[in-house]
């Protein structure tokens, strides 16, 4: 299991005052020291948090690897090809949203055309690719058909489930989607809304090989620092298979 830390919200705090701190580049260094297997950043078209400056500097300083999240907009693909991150994850993007609200709508012909064009350019440039999708059979199948290397399953519905029964149902959806993606030859990633309290069941899914977690770790780091916050999350994730439990049977996170 690989743990990628999304540092977007470090940049969000910086942009609140339009100043130069806290610096997401320094946050990435500390996250790596804490055991992060990689750094995830989402460079939006409106550059509301991660800036081009951040992307350029992180590309030169991150030692583990960068997972660059972008829309399929041609200008964003240009940036990715110039930056050459270890992986590019194509995500949906709406200017009015606070955070990504769901997976790519691959039932839309226009979305598929845009994603297909972006994937072709990225793969021609030698970039590993992933699509951020909802955990449903059609999205998995279309991800395979489009030729991406990996499917990142949107865990937001699981994270936001109101009760134990709903959360168990969402976990089953994730597990079924992971099995289908693995059978199709796709690498299986997962992320969105995962926290220290809800991550164990997802991290224990045997076919999920990578998690992307950001807001919860950055929030925890306000109190304990980024390096420790990442180390605590890494300990939880790595111990998850032995500590898995059904939703509702809460297990205190390691180190709390």
N, C-alpha and C positions, 0 to 999 in steps of 0.2 A: 504493500500500500504506500503510495506517494502522497505527501501532503503539500499542496501548493497554497501559499498564503497570498491572498488578494490585498494589496496595500492601497487600493483606491481611496479608502476613507481617511487615510493619513493626508492625502492630497485634498480631500474635502474640507478637513479642518484648516489647512493652509489657505484654501481659497475663500474661506469665510471672512478672512481679513485681507485677502489679496496681498499677502506678504510672502516671505521666503521660508517660513517654518510653520509646522514641522515638515521636514524634507523627506519625501517618500524614498529617495535614494538611500538616505541613511537608515530609514526603516527597513529597507530590503536587506542591507548588510546585517542588521541586528536579527532579522527573521532567519537569515541563513545561519547565523551563529546559534540560534535557538533550535536548529534542526530542520528548517524548511527544506523540502526537496526541490522547490522551485518557487518562482514569484509570478503571480498573475496580476495583470493590469488591464483595465478596460479604457482604451483611448476612444472617447466618444467624438462624434463629429463636431459637437459644440465645445469640446475640451473643457467640460465643466469641472473636472477634477484633475485627472492625469493629462499633462500637457505634452506637446511634442518634445520639449526640453527634457521632461522626465523620461520619455521613451528612449531618446538618444543616449542619455547618461546611464540609464539602467541597462541598455544593450551593451554598454562598455564595461559596466562594473559588476553586474550579477554573475556569479560563478556557477550557480546550479543550473539555471535555465529559465527563460521567460516564456510564459504562456500569454500571448497578446490577444486580448479579446477586441474584436472590431465588428462593425457592420460589413455587409458585402459591398458597400459603396466603393466605386473604383478608386477614389482618392485615398480611402483607408487602405485598400489593397496596395496602392503605390507605396504608402508609408511602410507597410509590413515588408514588402519586397526590398525596400531600401534598408530597413532595420535588421532583417534576417533573424527573427526570434527563433527559439527552438520549436515553438508550436504557435499556430494561429487558430483561435476558436472563433467561428463566426456566430454572432448573436443578433437577435432582433433589437431594434433600437427605435424608441419614440422620444421626441424632444420633451414631451409633457410628463413622462414618467419620472418618478423619483429614483427607482432602481429597475432593473430588468424584470418584467412582469410575467414572463413565460418563455417557452421555447419558440424556436423558429416555426412559422406556420407553413410547413412544407406541402400543405394541401393547395396552397395558392400557386398558380402557374407563374405569376410574376416573381414571387419570392424564389421559386425553384430556379427560374432563369437567372436571376441575379446571383444566387448562391452558386449555381453551376459555373457561371462565368468567373466568379471569384476563386472557386476551388481550382479551376483549370489553370489560372494564372499562378496561384500559390504553389501548386504542385509542380508546374513547369519550372518554378524557381527553387525547387528542392525543399519546400517547407512542409512540415508535418501539419495536418489539418484535423480539426474537430468541429462538430456542429453541436450547438446547445439546443436540445430538443426536449419536448415533454415526453414522459415515459409511457408512450402508447405504441402499439405495433406498427401503425402506418408511418409514424415519424421515424422509427428505427429502420423500417424497410426502405424508405426514401433516402435516408442517410447513406445506407449501403449503396443504393442505386446511383446516388450522386458521386460516389467515389471517395468520400472522406475516410480518413484513417481511424477516427474515433468518434464516439457519441458521448456527449456530456449530458447526463440525465438531470433535468430540472427537479430539484428536491423541494421546491417552494411549497407545493401542495402538501407534502408530508410535513414540512416544518410548521405550516399554518393550520394543520388539522385541529379541529376543536376538541375532540375527545379521543380516548384510547381506541375505540372501535374504528373511527375514521382514520386515525394514524396507522393502525394495523393494516387497514385496507390500502392506504397509500404506500406503505412499505411493501406490500405484496405486488403492487403495480411496478414499483421500482425493481423488485427482484425479477419479475417476469420480463420487464424490458431489458434488464441486464442479461438474462439468459438468451433472449432473442438476438441482442446485439452481438454477444459472444459467438453464438452459433453462426452469425452472418460474417464473422471474421473481423468485427470491429473491436477496438479497444474500448473499455467501458470506464467513463469518468462520471463524477457526480458533484453537484454543488448547488447552492443558493439556500440561504436561511438556516444553514447548519450551525449549531451552537455547541457549547460544552455539555449541555444537558440532553440534546437530542441526537448527537452524532453517532453514538455507539451502534445502534441497530443498522445504520447505513454503512458505517465503516466495517461492520461484520459481514456484510454481503460478500460472498466469496469471489464473485466475478468483477467487483468494482476494484479497479487498480489505482485510481487517482481521485482525490478529493480536492475541491477548491473552496476554501473558507476564508472570509475576510472580515466582515463587520463584527462578528462576535469576538474574534481575536484582537482586533484593533480596540474594541470597547474594553476588553479585559486589560489590555496593555496600558490604558489610562491609569489603572491602579497598581499594576505590578511591573510595567515595562514590557516592551515588545519581545525581547529575547525570552523572558520567562513565560509570557503568554503563549508563544509559539511552542516552547518546550512542553508546557502542560498539555496543549492540544495534541502534539505529536505522541506523547505518552498514552493519551486516551485512545487515539486512533490505532496505534500499534497493538494495544492490549485489547481492542474491541472484540476479536473473535472469541476470546476466552471470557468476556464479560457481557456478551450480548444478552438481551432480555427483551421481553415483549413490551411494547409501548405501555406506559403506565407503571411499570415496575422500575422506578427510577433508581439508578445506581450512582452514588456520588462520584463525580469526576476525580481522577487521581490528582492529588496535590491541593484539593480544596479543603 
